[in-house]
Amino acid sequence: MSTEVWKYISDIDDEDIRMLQRDFITIADGMGYYDLSYKTFVKAAKRAGAFYHMGRRLVRINRRVLEAYLRTHEIRSKHYEFRKK
């Protein structure tokens, strides 16, 4: 998607740009950006294989893997409303 950002430049705001610059995000960042509850976000990240434990309490989510998963599964949020085909 990052190579096709120019196609959607009129729809992108500062929050989207900050998110596109990051490969790994925290649970709190992801919940806020995708407008999902804690349980829904964590479940989607784990199912996508994007959930990484770094130490005992530190968790990072691979944003690119998660977005690919969200595009192929029916998960609704403020930024994504993709449905299974």
ZISUL-V480992 format. One record per backbone hydrogen bond with DSSP energy under -0.5 kcal/mol. CO is the residue of the C=O (numbers start at 1). NH is the residue of the N-H. E is the energy in kcal/mol with one decimal. If there is no record, write none. Layout:
BEGIN
CO_NH_E ; CO_NH_E
END
This chain:
BEGIN
1_4_-2.0 ; 2_5_-0.8 ; 4_7_-1.3 ; 5_8_-1.8 ; 6_9_-1.0 ; 8_11_-1.9 ; 8_12_-0.6 ; 9_12_-0.6 ; 13_17_-1.9 ; 14_18_-2.4 ; 15_19_-1.9 ; 16_20_-2.5 ; 17_21_-1.3 ; 19_22_-1.2 ; 23_63_-2.7 ; 23_64_-0.5 ; 25_61_-2.9 ; 26_30_-2.3 ; 27_31_-2.8 ; 28_32_-2.0 ; 29_33_-2.6 ; 30_34_-2.6 ; 31_35_-0.8 ; 31_36_-1.1 ; 34_78_-0.7 ; 37_41_-2.6 ; 38_42_-2.6 ; 39_43_-2.3 ; 40_44_-2.2 ; 41_45_-2.4 ; 42_46_-2.5 ; 43_47_-2.4 ; 44_48_-1.9 ; 45_49_-0.8 ; 45_50_-2.4 ; 45_51_-0.7 ; 46_49_-0.7 ; 50_52_-0.6 ; 50_62_-2.4 ; 52_60_-2.7 ; 53_55_-0.5 ; 54_58_-0.5 ; 58_54_-3.5 ; 60_52_-2.7 ; 61_25_-2.5 ; 61_63_-0.9 ; 62_66_-2.2 ; 63_67_-2.7 ; 64_68_-1.9 ; 65_69_-1.9 ; 66_70_-2.7 ; 67_71_-1.9 ; 68_72_-0.9 ; 69_72_-0.7 ; 69_73_-0.9 ; 73_75_-1.5 ; 75_82_-0.8 ; 80_77_-2.6 ; 82_75_-0.9
END
